[in-house]
């Protein structure tokens, strides 16, 4: 594989720091573990919530099943989305969510009797994940997945508009609120 070499072994993590197993030091994780640890590692509030959830159930697939935390999250998301976006489909990662969106788009055209409609329009230079379909909508010519150019499903790419062409914040549609809801409490601060 390109960029080979021996991986660094991490022994523990706290906040933004990863401590190396060989004792040679620590690293600052500026990627937040591919954005999965955006609140840092070993955050006491998140650890407590995860521990409590593990005591009830660690995982239940959504294939015809659901559970109370998923229902709560779906309601929170629906409360802050624009009109017409009441349905929530939960996935286990960003890449999987893009896979699902692509399949939904393809299923839409199949349901209309147009299975030949298989290409998507996407911005050049975006990042959408590292599974098959997300890699196809991430600039295969100039992006980090160029190795797969010509193998991935072919999509249509457009240049992103310059920032000045985007609508000013005041002109953007604000999310609607369907029901009053309690504002989430701010996360606990890290101990100093």
Secondary structure, DSSP 4 states (H G I P E B T S, - for coil): -TT-SPPPPEEEEEBTEEEETTSS-EEE-TTHHHHT-TT-BT-HHHHHHHHHHHHH-S----SS---HHHHHHHHHHHHTSPTT-------SSHHHHHHHHHHHHHHHHHHTT-TT----EEETT----SSHHHHHTS-TTTSTTGGGTTTSPP-EEEPPPPGGGSPPGGGSPPPP-SS--PPPPPPPPPP-
